[in-house]
Amino acid sequence: MQKKQKIPMDLVNKYIRTNYRVVGKYKHTSIKPCHWMEQKLLTGRENRNCYKGYWGIDSETCIQNSPAYPFCNHSCVFCWRDTKTNYSTNFIVKPDDPEYLINELIRQQLSFVEHSFTKERSLQNLDCMNDILKFFVKYAKTENVNQKKWKYGAEFTSKEIYKQIKQRFSKTQVLRAILLLKNTNILKTRDLEHYYLKDIVLRDIISREEGVSQILDKYVTNEKDINATFKNALKPKHAAISLDGEPTLYPNICKFVDLFRNKRFTTFIVSNGTTPEVLLEMNETGTLPSILYITLPPPKKTEYTKVCRPRVKHTWDKIQETLKILKELNTRTVLRITSVNHINIEHEMIAGYAKIIEETQPDFVDVKGFTLEGSSMQISDRLSNQHKGSYYVPTFQELLDFSNQLCLNREFEVIETHEKSRDILIRVNWPKDRGIKIQENEI
């Protein structure tokens, strides 16, 4: 029997330095709060929830994790992690007990809420946004007195804004508030450095004599919504088993999902599809997740090799096996196209994708835009060319055009979109008269 190895601490520490937390005695499990969890905790509003809202999932209750973060048999060009840190293509360490891991993941999630993204931090951010808007309005009013007209479009840098309110807030706090005001379309920017108040917001203040707090309540958040969201966040309800690595390589994945279910969690798994035997075992034991995502590679093997860069033999064949059994699996199934411009959403690929979808009959197809995040910013190096990273990032409109072309003259239809996430959901084999939010009896 081959001796079990240990994950090197320098690898563990590398992840910890990038805001991961690594749990368990054998260090193969990780958790990391996502952008949308923080955004939801800052506002409490549905417009700052991620695309999982399609399914009825609240971002503040979602545990983003992986029980096999250093193990993967692909090195995809679009992966956000440093693929050089793939410790192995197989699970070669002793596995931690799944119940212990789940309890640790829940504990760490609550720690994020209580000690990192605290309610006090969110309420302070609300105060900071209030002061920033008061500064913009005060400036506009001053210009109105001096020039007999309101001053629209006056621009200020983040440093200039900070100087006006630095008595109460740090630079980091001011920047966080500015970014949230930008993300909620209150402040506009032309270069991510100069910011100006959106005209319609200023007009609301002028014409309706609304105060800044009313404007924030209308467009961003209020204290009541923040308090309610933090109360909800203390009761995590969803496990997104998708953070890093290939989660189905974890030997106890069936028990892992089952124990989450026993705690009344909904669960996702995002898999690269190279372990059909594990999916069949999960199906036979009734331990499939609430929703199973399979990352759909390009239609041709040569394109797959270029994009997914398999690290072991026969992975293409394994994926084909997974696609063949998809209809047998007793759970919601989603084929995800992680969409990289000029690489895997070219017009000539649409017919190939459509053929696979028609043969496979998943419940849904998810078209999700590639994002420049973490080590995915090295995509040009991975592809050995000189293009800027932005060359590969599709706009939401490009994704929508691709999705509509995929549906054209076929029995598919776009049913949900999340522009901020650049995510589009297509119905394939899901009944039209049935809602898509996960029901209690599906957990």
Beta strands, then each sheet from edge to edge (+ up, - down):
strand 1: 21-23
strand 2: 29-31
strand 3: 62-66
strand 4: 156-157
strand 5: 187-189
strand 6: 194-197
strand 7: 238-241
strand 8: 266-271
strand 9: 291-295
strand 10: 332-339
strand 11: 364-369
strand 12: 413-418
strand 13: 423-427
sheet 1: 1+ 2- 3+ 7+ 8+ 9+ 10+ 11+ 13- 12+
sheet 2: 4+ 6- 5+
end
